[in-house]
Amino acid sequence: MLLSEVRGYGRQKGHLDKYREHEYELTFLPKVRVEIYCEDEAVGALEEAIVHAARTGRIGDGKILVCDVELGETL
């Protein structure tokens, strides 16, 4: 598992903020990216566990992407 603090732009559209009396728009909002690598047989159960534990039903819940990963030879 790999957790990364990232910034992104989505349907939340950002928000206005003030710094030293100047107003500016934050369009890239802080987010968390979670990468989990598992065996093919565990994908369904893992996806259900993530949705059950992390879903709020609000904008910004994110997406779950599933893709094949090929392991190459190590040097």
N, C-alpha and C positions, 0 to 999 in steps of 0.2 A: 504494500500500500504506500502511496506517495501523496502527501498533502502539500499544496502550494498556495500561498497567498498571492492572488492575482488581481488585476483591475479589468473591468469589462463594461460593455455598453449593451443594454437590453431594453426591454419594454419599460423599465423603471424611468428612463429618460434623464436621470440625473436630478440635481437640485441646485438651488442657489445657496451660496455661502458668503460670509463676510470675513475679510481679513484686513485689519488696519484701515477700517472705514471704506474699503473698496469691495464692491460686490462682484462676484464672479461665479460662473456656472461650472459645476463639477459634472462632467458627462461620463467619465470613467469611474465607476463605483467599485469599492473593494468587494472582492468575492473570494471564495475558496474553491480550489479545483482538487478533486479527489480522483486518483487513478488507482485502480485495483486490478491486479492480474491474477487470474485463477484458471483452473481447469475447466474445460467445456461443460462438464457435468454439473458444476457448481454455479453456472451463470444464472439460471432461473431463481434459485434460492437466494443468491446474493442480491439480485435485482429486487426481489420482494422485500428483503430485509432493509435495504436502503430506502425504498419507498415508504415502508412502514415506520422507520425511525426518523426520517428527515422531512417528509412531506408536510407542508403547512397549509396548502391549498391557496396560497397567495401568489401574486406575481413575484418572480424571482426564485421560485423553487429550483429552477435549473432543469437540466436534461440528463438522462442516462443514455450513454452511447455504448454500444457493444460492437466490438470488432475483433477479428482474428489477429493474433500476433504470432509471427513465425520466429522461432529461435534460430539464430545462425550459429556457426561454429565459433568457439572462443579461441582466441590466439594464445 
